[in-house]
Amino acid sequence: MPNLRFLLAALLLIPVTVAAQAPPAVDVGPYIRRHSFEDMVVSPTGQYLAATVPLEDRTGLVVLRRDTLEVTARFTLGKDTHFLDLTWVSPERLLASIAEAHGSRDQPSLTGELFGVDADGRNQRMLVGYRAEINPQASRLTTANADAVIAFLVDDLPKEDNYVLIGVRPFVPDAYTRLERMDVRNGRRTPVTRVSAKYASFFTDNASRVRVAVGVDGGNASQLFHRANDDAEWVLINDENKTGRIESPIGFSADDRVLYLLSQMPEGPDALIAWDSVTGERSPVLRHAWADPYDVLYAMGNNNIPVGLGWAVGNQPELGFVAPEHPDAMVYRMLEKAFPGHRVAVTSTTDDGRIALLHLSNGTTPGEFFLFDIANRKADHLASAAEWIDPSAMGEVRAIELKARDGLTLRGKLTLPPGSDGRGLPMVVLPHGGPFGVFDDFSYDFESQLLARAGYAVLQVNFRGSGGYGRAFQHAGARQWGRTMQDDLTDATKWAVSEGIADGGRICIYGASYGAYASLMGVAREPELYRCAVGYVGVYDLPQMVRDDSGDSASMATFARQWVGRPEDLDAVSPNRLAGNIRVPVFLAWGGEDEIAKPAHSRAMERALAGAGVPVETLYYRNESHGFYTAEHKREYYAKLLDFLARHIGGARAAGN
């Protein structure tokens, strides 16, 4: 098979380089370089492959014939415009979501638009969204309208090549979603149904009948609705206010009688529940001892019938099956054995279930794509997401487990420098952003690998409030910013020292967004534990953050009160009010267009540190947002980061510095 990476590089004029042997200083370039591919999907008949190709200031889309890799279409939509979430909606037509820079944490943000194109590159059209084309020959209510809405695919209607079902809601706070039927050739839309919940998502059964909807009420409590058929009324079958459960539909049984739900339990991890739509009976199906499901494993050729779950408990997930004797369960077990130490995700299959496109990844592998002939049990390597990354040269990623001071079990991961014995190392504590519902999994993380290459152990702990371990674990973080959530990071840091992993005199704490907040709170609360702190696009004034968020919408005001707290209670856990407690150097970086962690937070933190006599270094880009996007800015930022860490805890600098 031809080398797809080099073929597409030539077609889209992507420079192809071969990384030289790493010098003692760290070459930042390979770690911040954009992947060759993000998404890749196979068409319903298996005739075509479609792939998104990240470029410097946009994302290209390429369509190829599967057998020869002959390119049938290639294009971009212009500067700062990106394709996401590719879906073949017929054997010859492709649908994609559109995103624009700048977005959250250096990623583009969805615009709410849907774009359609044929496999040969013809009939390109923005179908819905603020740039949708208006057809003057049709009525205003049934054509593609240039309106400010968010649209997302609900069902590709496999038996109807020209139509799909989409969810559409206004780009306004506390919005209600309409389900609409859309012509994928011209964007004409007609209403289908709606429910009385905000931000609703709709789900169909195997016959593409809209049977389930899930949304929230005015207090952000989850509501789950069901109807027996297209003509039936919606019935509320789960109200979080009454049951305490949040339940998410993931598919139906083959006969469409049983609805499978991921249910948040009062204690412990989420469970897979079977709900009988005729009798209303609920039955437990699958549940891990401590981890929430990470992957839903669907039947080959039908992404609506769940056959199992995967749990992210290490570099290779644990698998469990609804019916272990199901033929597709045997296929997933075979893939698990064929690719040990990897998460194997099926990105797409042909409608006949004979060909699957696989994506392999783990803590040292950004991603590998394989075409899998299911009938003949044969997998052929297709492309690498980042072929310049050598997994064998990456730092080892280990799962960790420890007890917090109050007995709560904490889990996460530790990345070690390549070739290290894991003893007496300078260490970077890297709290994740979010913070609620987010967690550090075992996928490839370029930051932790970059820091490991510079000689640091990298500790990433999923403190209370994180996702991945059930409702009670997440709710344990409510209104605990700077309190028990921070204690968990402190306890994990001290654990790494007591285990002999970290040199107690060479530890820095670094994070982005909430992680930046936690970093500055870390050195304010534990002035003797850390030697430096880094805050990247952070929030540091909690009273102001809550006031700002509360002004955005009623749902955000409720969220802020429930999860962060009241402004009058937050001065004591706001780093910019605690600068006098900080005794170590600080590095702050932020963007001028950040709407999530507004620049005023970093400026106020800088002033407070300078006023307290704390050494503070800064990096500011006027035209960046919540995470630096351009390659030039990212290179400068990570070079300055490595230099700052090297001066204070002794790792390697960036090459050229």
C-alpha positions as CSV (number, residue, x, y, z in Angstrom):
1,M,0.0,0.0,0.0
2,P,1.4,3.5,-0.8
3,N,2.6,5.6,2.0
4,L,-0.4,7.8,2.8
5,R,1.5,10.2,4.9
6,F,3.9,11.2,2.2
7,L,1.3,11.2,-0.5
8,L,-1.0,13.7,1.3
9,A,2.0,15.8,2.4
10,A,2.8,16.3,-1.3
11,L,-0.7,17.0,-2.2
12,L,-1.3,19.6,0.5
13,L,2.2,21.0,0.4
14,I,2.9,20.0,4.0
15,P,6.7,20.0,4.7
16,V,8.0,16.5,5.5
17,T,11.0,16.3,7.7
18,V,12.8,13.5,9.5
19,A,13.8,14.3,13.0
20,A,17.5,14.2,13.8
21,Q,18.8,12.6,16.9
22,A,17.8,14.7,19.9
23,P,20.7,16.9,21.3
24,P,21.1,17.3,25.1
25,A,18.9,20.4,24.9
26,V,15.3,19.6,24.0
27,D,14.0,20.2,20.4
28,V,10.5,21.6,21.1
29,G,9.5,21.3,17.4
30,P,8.4,17.6,17.3
31,Y,6.2,18.0,20.3
32,I,4.3,21.1,19.2
33,R,4.1,20.1,15.5
34,R,0.6,19.5,14.2
35,H,-0.4,16.0,13.5
36,S,-0.5,14.7,10.0
37,F,-4.1,13.6,10.5
38,E,-6.8,14.1,13.1
39,D,-9.9,12.3,11.9
40,M,-10.1,9.5,9.3
41,V,-13.3,7.6,8.3
42,V,-14.2,5.0,5.8
43,S,-17.3,5.4,3.6
44,P,-20.4,3.2,3.9
45,T,-19.4,1.0,0.9
46,G,-15.7,1.1,1.7
47,Q,-14.9,2.9,-1.6
48,Y,-13.5,6.0,0.0
49,L,-11.5,7.3,2.9
50,A,-11.8,10.8,4.2
51,A,-9.3,12.5,6.4
52,T,-8.7,15.9,8.0
53,V,-5.1,17.3,7.6
54,P,-4.0,20.0,10.1
55,L,-2.1,22.8,8.4
56,E,-0.5,25.9,10.0
57,D,-3.5,28.2,9.9
58,R,-6.4,25.9,8.8
59,T,-7.4,22.2,8.4
60,G,-7.6,20.6,5.0
61,L,-9.9,17.8,4.0
62,V,-8.9,15.0,1.7
63,V,-10.9,12.2,0.1
64,L,-9.2,9.2,-1.5
65,R,-10.2,5.9,-3.1
66,R,-9.5,3.2,-0.6
67,D,-8.0,0.6,-3.0
68,T,-5.5,2.9,-4.8
69,L,-5.3,6.0,-2.5
70,E,-6.0,8.1,-5.6
71,V,-7.2,11.5,-4.4
72,T,-10.7,12.5,-5.5
73,A,-11.0,15.7,-3.5
74,R,-8.8,18.0,-1.5
75,F,-9.6,21.5,-0.3
76,T,-9.6,24.0,2.6
77,L,-12.1,26.7,3.5
78,G,-9.6,29.4,4.2
79,K,-7.5,30.9,7.0
80,D,-8.4,29.8,10.6
81,T,-11.2,27.5,9.4
82,H,-11.1,23.8,10.4
83,F,-13.0,20.6,9.7
84,L,-14.1,18.4,12.6
85,D,-16.3,15.3,13.1
86,L,-16.4,13.8,9.6
87,T,-19.4,11.6,8.8
88,W,-20.3,9.9,5.6
89,V,-24.0,10.5,5.2
90,S,-24.3,8.5,2.0
91,P,-21.8,6.5,-0.1
92,E,-20.9,9.6,-2.0
93,R,-21.5,12.5,0.4
94,L,-19.6,13.7,3.4
95,L,-20.7,16.0,6.2
96,A,-18.3,17.9,8.5
97,S,-18.6,20.3,11.4
98,I,-16.8,23.6,11.1
99,A,-14.5,25.3,13.7
100,E,-12.5,28.5,13.8
101,A,-9.5,29.6,15.7
102,H,-9.0,30.8,18.4
103,G,-10.5,28.4,20.8
104,S,-10.0,26.7,24.1
105,R,-6.6,25.4,25.1
106,D,-5.1,26.1,21.7
107,Q,-7.9,24.2,19.9
108,P,-10.4,25.8,17.4
109,S,-13.9,26.3,18.6
110,L,-17.0,24.9,16.8
111,T,-19.0,27.6,14.9
112,G,-22.2,25.5,14.9
113,E,-22.0,25.1,11.1
114,L,-22.4,22.0,9.0
115,F,-20.6,21.6,5.6
116,G,-21.3,19.1,2.9
117,V,-19.2,17.9,0.0
118,D,-19.3,15.0,-2.5
119,A,-16.6,12.4,-2.7
120,D,-15.3,13.9,-6.0
121,G,-15.1,17.4,-4.4
122,R,-18.2,18.8,-6.1
123,N,-21.3,20.4,-4.5
124,Q,-19.4,22.0,-1.7
125,R,-21.9,23.9,0.5
126,M,-22.3,25.4,3.9
127,L,-25.6,23.8,4.8
128,V,-26.5,25.3,8.1
129,G,-25.1,28.1,10.2
130,Y,-24.3,31.8,10.0
131,R,-22.6,31.4,6.6
132,A,-25.2,29.0,5.1
133,E,-26.3,29.8,1.5
134,I,-29.8,30.9,1.0
135,N,-31.7,29.3,-1.9
136,P,-34.0,32.1,-3.4
137,Q,-36.2,29.5,-5.1
138,A,-37.4,28.0,-1.8
139,S,-39.5,29.4,1.0
140,R,-37.6,30.9,3.9
141,L,-38.7,28.2,6.3
142,T,-37.5,25.3,4.3
143,T,-34.2,26.4,2.9
144,A,-30.7,26.8,4.3
145,N,-30.8,29.9,6.3
146,A,-27.9,32.1,7.3
147,D,-28.8,32.2,11.0
148,A,-26.9,32.1,14.3
149,V,-27.5,28.6,15.4
150,I,-25.6,25.6,16.6
151,A,-26.3,22.4,14.5
152,F,-25.1,18.9,15.1
153,L,-25.8,15.6,13.4
154,V,-28.3,13.2,15.1
155,D,-28.8,10.4,12.5
156,D,-27.4,10.0,9.0
157,L,-30.6,8.1,7.9
158,P,-28.7,5.2,6.2
159,K,-31.7,4.4,4.0
160,E,-32.1,7.9,2.7
161,D,-29.0,9.2,0.9
162,N,-30.2,12.8,0.6
163,Y,-31.4,13.5,4.2
164,V,-30.2,13.5,7.7
165,L,-31.6,14.4,11.1
166,I,-29.9,17.3,12.9
167,G,-30.3,19.1,16.2
168,V,-30.5,22.9,15.9
169,R,-30.5,25.5,18.7
170,P,-30.0,29.3,18.8
171,F,-26.6,30.7,19.7
172,V,-28.1,32.2,22.9
173,P,-27.9,31.2,26.6
174,D,-30.5,28.7,28.0
175,A,-31.5,27.6,24.5
176,Y,-34.0,25.0,23.4
177,T,-33.1,22.5,20.7
178,R,-35.2,21.7,17.7
179,L,-34.9,18.4,15.8
180,E,-35.0,19.0,12.1
181,R,-34.8,17.0,8.9
182,M,-32.2,18.4,6.5
183,D,-31.5,17.9,2.8
184,V,-27.7,17.3,2.6
185,R,-27.6,18.7,-1.0
186,N,-29.1,22.2,-0.4
187,G,-29.6,22.5,3.4
188,R,-33.4,22.8,3.3
189,R,-34.7,22.0,6.8
190,T,-38.1,21.0,8.1
191,P,-39.1,20.7,11.8
192,V,-39.6,17.2,13.3
193,T,-39.9,17.6,17.1
194,R,-38.7,19.3,20.3
195,V,-38.9,18.7,24.0
196,S,-39.3,20.9,27.0
197,A,-35.7,20.8,28.2
198,K,-32.9,23.1,27.5
199,Y,-29.8,22.1,25.5
200,A,-31.5,18.9,24.4
201,S,-29.8,16.1,22.4
202,F,-31.9,13.6,20.5
203,F,-31.3,9.9,19.9
204,T,-32.7,7.4,17.4
205,D,-33.3,3.7,17.3
206,N,-32.1,1.2,14.7
207,A,-34.9,2.2,12.4
208,S,-33.9,5.9,12.7
209,R,-37.0,6.8,14.7
210,V,-36.5,9.6,17.2
211,R,-37.1,7.8,20.5
212,V,-35.0,9.6,23.2
213,A,-34.1,13.1,24.3
214,V,-31.9,14.4,27.1
215,G,-31.5,17.9,28.4
216,V,-31.6,20.0,31.5
217,D,-34.3,22.1,33.4
218,G,-33.9,25.6,34.6
219,G,-31.7,24.5,37.6
220,N,-29.4,22.4,35.4
221,A,-30.9,19.1,36.5
222,S,-30.8,16.4,33.9
223,Q,-34.0,15.2,32.3
224,L,-34.4,12.1,30.1
225,F,-37.4,11.7,27.8
226,H,-38.7,8.7,25.8
227,R,-41.5,8.1,23.3
228,A,-42.7,4.8,21.8
229,N,-42.7,6.0,18.2
230,D,-42.8,9.1,16.0
231,D,-46.5,9.8,16.8
232,A,-46.3,9.3,20.5
233,E,-45.9,12.0,23.2
234,W,-42.7,12.5,25.0
235,V,-42.7,11.0,28.5
236,L,-40.2,12.0,31.2
237,I,-38.5,8.8,32.4
238,N,-35.7,10.2,34.5
239,D,-35.6,13.5,36.5
240,E,-32.4,14.1,38.4
241,N,-34.3,16.2,40.9
242,K,-36.3,13.1,41.9
243,T,-33.9,10.1,41.3
244,G,-30.5,11.8,41.9
245,R,-29.4,10.1,38.7
246,I,-28.0,11.5,35.4
247,E,-28.5,9.1,32.6
248,S,-27.2,9.3,29.0
249,P,-28.5,7.1,26.2
250,I,-25.9,5.2,24.1
251,G,-28.0,2.9,21.9
252,F,-30.7,0.3,21.6
253,S,-30.8,-3.5,21.4
254,A,-31.1,-5.0,17.9
255,D,-34.9,-5.3,18.3
256,D,-35.2,-1.7,19.5
257,R,-37.0,-2.7,22.7
258,V,-34.1,-2.2,25.2
259,L,-32.6,1.3,25.6
260,Y,-29.0,1.2,27.0
261,L,-28.1,4.0,29.4
262,L,-24.9,5.1,31.1
263,S,-26.2,5.9,34.6
264,Q,-24.4,8.0,37.3
265,M,-24.8,6.1,40.5
266,P,-25.0,7.7,44.0
267,E,-21.7,6.0,44.9
268,G,-18.9,4.5,42.8
269,P,-18.5,4.6,39.0
270,D,-21.1,4.9,36.3
271,A,-23.0,1.8,35.3
272,L,-24.5,0.5,32.1
273,I,-28.2,0.0,32.6
274,A,-30.7,-1.8,30.3
275,W,-34.1,-0.1,30.4
276,D,-37.0,-2.1,28.9
277,S,-39.1,0.4,26.9
278,V,-42.2,-1.8,27.2
279,T,-42.2,-2.8,30.9
280,G,-40.1,0.1,32.3
281,E,-37.9,-2.4,34.1
282,R,-34.2,-1.4,34.7
283,S,-31.5,-4.0,34.8
284,P,-27.7,-3.5,35.6
285,V,-25.5,-4.8,32.8
286,L,-21.8,-3.7,33.2
287,R,-19.9,-1.8,35.9
288,H,-16.2,-1.5,36.7
289,A,-15.0,-1.6,40.3
290,W,-13.9,2.0,40.3
291,A,-13.6,3.5,36.7
292,D,-16.3,5.2,34.6
293,P,-16.7,3.9,31.0
294,Y,-14.3,5.5,28.6
295,D,-15.3,3.8,25.3
296,V,-18.6,2.4,24.0
297,L,-18.0,-0.6,21.8
298,Y,-20.6,-0.8,19.0
299,A,-21.6,-3.6,16.7
300,M,-19.6,-3.7,13.5
301,G,-21.6,-1.9,10.8
302,N,-24.1,-0.5,13.3
303,N,-23.0,2.3,15.6
304,N,-26.3,2.2,17.5
305,I,-26.1,-1.2,19.1
306,P,-23.7,-1.3,22.1
307,V,-21.9,-4.6,22.5
308,G,-19.5,-3.6,25.3
309,L,-17.5,-0.9,27.2
310,G,-13.9,0.1,27.6
311,W,-12.4,1.5,30.8
312,A,-9.3,3.8,30.8
313,V,-7.3,2.2,33.6
314,G,-3.9,2.1,31.9
315,N,-2.3,2.2,28.5
316,Q,-4.7,-0.6,27.4
317,P,-8.3,-0.2,28.5
318,E,-10.1,-3.1,30.2
319,L,-13.0,-4.4,28.1
320,G,-16.4,-5.8,29.2
321,F,-19.3,-7.0,27.0
322,V,-23.1,-7.0,27.1
323,A,-23.0,-10.5,25.7
324,P,-19.5,-12.1,25.8
325,E,-20.5,-14.7,23.2
326,H,-21.5,-12.0,20.6
327,P,-19.4,-12.3,17.4
328,D,-18.3,-8.7,17.7
329,A,-17.2,-9.2,21.3
330,M,-14.8,-11.9,19.9
331,V,-13.5,-9.4,17.3
332,Y,-12.8,-6.7,20.0
333,R,-11.0,-9.4,22.1
334,M,-8.9,-10.3,19.1
335,L,-7.9,-6.7,18.5
336,E,-7.0,-6.3,22.2
337,K,-4.6,-9.2,21.9
338,A,-3.3,-8.1,18.5
339,F,-2.4,-4.6,19.7
340,P,-1.3,-5.0,23.4
341,G,-0.7,-1.9,25.4
342,H,-2.9,0.3,23.1
343,R,-6.4,1.7,23.1
344,V,-8.0,0.4,19.9
345,A,-10.9,2.7,18.7
346,V,-13.1,1.8,15.8
347,T,-13.6,5.2,14.0
348,S,-16.0,3.9,11.4
349,T,-17.1,0.8,9.6
350,T,-18.7,-0.1,6.3
351,D,-22.4,-0.7,6.3
352,D,-21.9,-4.4,5.7
353,G,-19.7,-4.6,8.8
354,R,-16.8,-6.1,6.8
355,I,-14.2,-3.3,6.9
356,A,-13.3,-1.2,10.0
357,L,-11.0,1.8,10.3
358,L,-9.0,1.6,13.5
359,H,-7.2,4.2,15.5
360,L,-4.5,3.0,18.0
361,S,-3.1,5.2,20.7
362,N,-1.5,5.1,24.2
363,G,0.6,7.3,26.4
364,T,3.6,7.1,24.0
365,T,1.8,6.9,20.7
366,P,-0.1,9.9,19.3
367,G,-2.0,7.6,16.9
368,E,-1.8,5.0,14.2
369,F,-4.5,4.2,11.6
370,F,-5.2,0.7,10.4
371,L,-7.7,-0.7,7.9
372,F,-9.1,-3.9,9.3
373,D,-10.6,-6.6,7.1
374,I,-13.0,-8.1,9.7
375,A,-14.0,-11.2,7.7
376,N,-10.4,-12.2,7.0
377,R,-9.0,-11.0,10.4
378,K,-6.3,-8.9,8.7
379,A,-5.1,-5.4,9.6
380,D,-3.0,-3.2,7.3
381,H,-1.2,-0.1,8.6
382,L,-2.6,3.0,6.8
383,A,-1.0,6.1,8.3
384,S,0.6,7.6,11.5
385,A,-0.9,10.7,13.1
386,A,2.7,11.9,13.9
387,E,5.3,9.6,12.3
388,W,8.2,11.7,13.6
389,I,7.3,10.6,17.1
390,D,9.1,7.4,18.0
391,P,7.1,5.7,20.8
392,S,10.2,3.7,22.0
393,A,12.0,7.0,22.6
394,M,9.1,8.5,24.7
395,G,9.0,8.6,28.5
396,E,7.4,5.6,30.3
397,V,3.8,6.3,31.5
398,R,2.7,4.5,34.7
399,A,-0.6,4.3,36.4
400,I,-0.5,5.6,40.0
401,E,-2.8,5.2,43.0
402,L,-2.5,6.8,46.5
403,K,-4.6,7.8,49.5
404,A,-5.6,11.4,50.2
405,R,-5.3,12.6,53.8
406,D,-9.0,11.9,54.4
407,G,-8.7,8.4,53.0
408,L,-10.2,9.1,49.5
409,T,-8.4,7.0,46.8
410,L,-6.7,9.2,44.1
411,R,-5.5,7.9,40.8
412,G,-3.6,9.3,37.9
413,K,-0.4,8.8,35.9
414,L,3.3,9.4,36.2
415,T,5.5,10.1,33.1
416,L,9.2,9.4,33.6
417,P,12.2,10.6,31.5
418,P,13.2,8.2,28.8
419,G,15.6,5.6,30.3
420,S,15.1,6.8,33.8
421,D,14.9,4.5,36.8
422,G,12.3,6.8,38.3
423,R,14.2,7.7,41.4
424,G,15.2,11.1,42.9
425,L,14.0,13.2,39.9
426,P,13.2,16.8,39.6
427,M,9.4,16.8,39.2
428,V,6.7,18.9,37.6
429,V,3.2,18.6,39.1
430,L,0.7,19.1,36.2
431,P,-2.9,19.6,37.4
432,H,-5.5,19.5,34.6
433,G,-7.9,22.2,33.6
434,G,-11.7,22.1,33.8
435,P,-11.8,21.1,36.5
436,F,-15.1,19.3,36.9
437,G,-15.6,16.2,34.8
438,V,-12.2,16.5,33.1
439,F,-9.6,13.9,33.9
440,D,-6.1,12.9,32.8
441,D,-6.4,9.6,30.9
442,F,-3.7,7.5,29.2
443,S,-3.8,9.1,25.8
444,Y,-0.7,10.7,24.4
445,D,0.0,14.1,26.1
446,F,2.7,16.1,24.3
447,E,3.3,18.4,27.3
448,S,4.1,15.6,29.7
449,Q,6.3,13.9,27.1
450,L,8.1,17.2,26.4
451,L,8.7,17.7,30.1
452,A,9.9,14.1,30.5
453,R,12.4,14.6,27.6
454,A,13.7,17.6,29.6
455,G,14.5,15.3,32.5
456,Y,11.4,15.7,34.7
457,A,9.1,13.3,36.3
458,V,5.6,14.5,35.5
459,L,2.8,13.9,38.0
460,Q,-0.8,14.1,36.9
461,V,-3.3,13.3,39.6
462,N,-7.1,13.3,39.2
463,F,-8.0,15.2,42.2
464,R,-11.6,15.1,43.6
465,G,-13.9,16.9,41.2
466,S,-12.3,15.2,38.2
467,G,-14.3,13.0,35.9
468,G,-13.7,9.3,35.4
469,Y,-14.5,7.9,38.8
470,G,-18.2,8.4,39.3
471,R,-20.7,11.1,40.4
472,A,-19.7,11.1,44.1
473,F,-16.0,11.6,43.3
474,Q,-16.9,14.5,41.0
475,H,-19.3,16.1,43.5
476,A,-16.7,15.9,46.2
477,G,-15.0,18.8,44.5
478,A,-18.0,21.1,44.6
479,R,-17.1,24.4,46.2
480,Q,-13.7,23.0,47.1
481,W,-11.5,25.2,44.9
482,G,-8.3,25.9,46.9
483,R,-9.5,23.6,49.7
484,T,-9.7,19.7,49.5
485,M,-9.1,19.8,45.8
486,Q,-5.9,21.5,46.5
487,D,-5.1,19.1,49.4
488,D,-5.3,16.3,46.9
489,L,-2.5,17.8,44.8
490,T,-0.4,18.5,47.9
491,D,-0.9,14.9,49.1
492,A,0.1,13.5,45.7
493,T,3.2,15.6,45.6
494,K,4.3,14.5,49.1
495,W,3.5,10.9,48.1
496,A,5.9,11.1,45.1
497,V,8.6,12.4,47.5
498,S,7.9,9.7,50.0
499,E,8.1,7.0,47.3
500,G,11.5,8.3,46.3
501,I,10.3,9.4,42.8
502,A,10.8,13.1,43.3
503,D,13.6,15.1,44.8
504,G,11.8,17.1,47.5
505,G,14.0,20.1,46.8
506,R,13.3,20.3,43.1
507,I,9.5,20.4,42.5
508,C,7.6,22.9,40.4
509,I,3.8,23.1,39.9
510,Y,2.5,24.1,36.4
511,G,-1.0,24.1,34.9
512,A,-3.4,25.8,32.5
513,S,-6.8,27.3,33.1
514,Y,-8.0,25.7,36.3
515,G,-4.5,24.1,36.5
516,A,-3.0,27.5,36.5
517,Y,-5.3,28.5,39.4
518,A,-4.2,25.3,41.3
519,S,-0.5,26.1,40.6
520,L,-0.7,29.5,42.2
521,M,-2.8,28.2,45.0
522,G,-0.3,25.5,45.5
523,V,2.6,27.9,46.1
524,A,0.4,30.2,48.2
525,R,-0.8,27.3,50.5
526,E,2.4,25.3,50.5
527,P,5.3,27.8,50.3
528,E,7.9,25.2,51.3
529,L,6.8,22.4,49.0
530,Y,7.4,23.9,45.6
531,R,10.4,25.8,44.1
532,C,8.5,27.6,41.4
533,A,5.0,27.9,39.8
534,V,3.7,28.4,36.3
535,G,0.3,29.7,35.4
536,Y,-0.8,29.4,31.7
537,V,-4.1,31.2,30.7
538,G,-5.3,31.0,34.3
539,V,-8.1,32.3,36.6
540,Y,-6.8,33.8,39.8
541,D,-9.7,35.9,41.2
542,L,-12.6,33.6,42.0
543,P,-15.1,36.3,43.2
544,Q,-14.7,38.1,39.8
545,M,-14.9,34.8,37.9
546,V,-18.2,33.9,39.6
547,R,-19.6,37.3,38.9
548,D,-18.6,37.2,35.3
549,D,-20.0,33.7,34.8
550,S,-23.2,34.5,36.6
551,G,-23.8,37.3,34.1
552,D,-23.6,35.0,31.1
553,S,-26.8,33.1,31.6
554,A,-29.1,31.7,34.3
555,S,-27.6,28.2,33.9
556,M,-24.1,29.6,34.3
557,A,-25.1,31.5,37.4
558,T,-26.6,28.3,38.9
559,F,-23.5,26.3,38.0
560,A,-21.1,28.9,39.5
561,R,-23.0,28.9,42.8
562,Q,-23.2,25.1,43.0
563,W,-19.7,24.3,41.9
564,V,-17.5,27.3,42.8
565,G,-19.3,29.1,45.5
566,R,-20.6,32.6,46.4
567,P,-18.3,35.5,45.7
568,E,-18.2,36.6,49.3
569,D,-16.8,33.2,50.3
570,L,-14.0,33.1,47.9
571,D,-11.4,35.7,48.8
572,A,-9.6,33.2,51.0
573,V,-9.0,30.9,48.0
574,S,-8.1,33.5,45.3
575,P,-4.4,33.5,44.5
576,N,-4.3,37.2,43.7
577,R,-5.4,37.9,47.2
578,L,-2.7,35.6,48.6
579,A,0.4,36.9,46.8
580,G,2.0,37.7,50.2
581,N,2.2,34.0,51.0
582,I,4.1,33.1,47.8
583,R,7.9,32.9,48.2
584,V,9.0,31.3,45.0
585,P,9.4,32.6,41.4
586,V,6.3,32.6,39.1
587,F,5.9,32.5,35.3
588,L,2.6,33.7,33.9
589,A,1.4,33.5,30.3
590,W,-1.9,34.6,28.7
591,G,-3.6,35.7,25.6
592,G,-5.4,39.1,25.0
593,E,-8.5,37.5,23.4
594,D,-9.2,34.9,26.1
595,E,-12.9,34.9,26.9
596,I,-12.6,31.9,29.3
597,A,-9.8,33.1,31.6
598,K,-10.0,36.8,30.9
599,P,-6.7,38.7,30.7
600,A,-7.6,40.8,33.7
601,H,-7.0,37.7,35.9
602,S,-3.3,37.4,34.8
603,R,-2.7,41.2,35.0
604,A,-4.1,41.3,38.5
605,M,-2.0,38.3,39.5
606,E,1.1,39.9,38.0
607,R,0.5,43.2,39.9
608,A,-0.2,41.3,43.2
609,L,3.0,39.3,42.9
610,A,5.1,42.3,42.0
611,G,3.6,44.2,44.9
612,A,4.5,41.4,47.2
613,G,8.1,41.3,46.0
614,V,7.7,37.9,44.3
615,P,9.9,37.4,41.2
616,V,7.4,37.2,38.3
617,E,8.1,36.6,34.6
618,T,5.4,37.0,31.9
619,L,4.6,36.2,28.3
620,Y,1.6,37.9,26.6
621,Y,0.2,37.7,23.1
622,R,-2.4,40.2,22.2
623,N,-4.0,38.0,19.5
624,E,-4.1,34.7,21.3
625,S,-6.9,33.1,23.3
626,H,-7.4,30.4,25.9
627,G,-4.2,28.6,24.9
628,F,-1.6,29.7,22.3
629,Y,-2.5,28.6,18.8
630,T,0.2,29.7,16.3
631,A,3.3,27.5,16.0
632,E,5.6,30.5,16.5
633,H,3.9,31.5,19.8
634,K,3.8,27.9,21.0
635,R,7.5,27.5,20.3
636,E,8.5,30.6,22.2
637,Y,6.2,29.7,25.1
638,Y,7.6,26.2,25.6
639,A,11.2,27.5,25.2
640,K,10.5,30.0,27.9
641,L,8.8,27.4,30.1
642,L,11.7,25.0,29.8
643,D,14.2,27.8,30.5
644,F,12.2,28.9,33.6
645,L,12.0,25.3,34.9
646,A,15.7,24.7,34.2
647,R,16.8,27.7,36.2
648,H,14.7,26.7,39.3
649,I,14.7,22.9,39.4
650,G,17.4,21.9,37.0
651,G,16.2,20.2,33.8
652,A,17.2,20.7,30.2
653,R,16.5,23.9,28.2
654,A,15.1,24.1,24.7
655,A,17.5,23.8,21.8
656,G,18.6,27.1,20.6
657,N,18.2,28.9,23.9
